[in-house]
């Protein structure tokens, strides 16, 4: 098990989860959400923001966490 890889993976998962919760509770906390909606439209801007700030960190964190348990250091 690679502890640095596990730690970074868990932090990425925590960031993605925090972003998901904050998008529901207080979307005004995201400074880039409204400009993205204004530029790309309501649905596409929201989807791009979701993918960038929620989905990618969650998937990256999951990848790092699984690779740390598999014994393969994904970061070095």
Helices and strands as residue ranges (DSSP letters): H 3-25, G 27-29, H 31-40, H 42-50, I 51-55, H 56-70
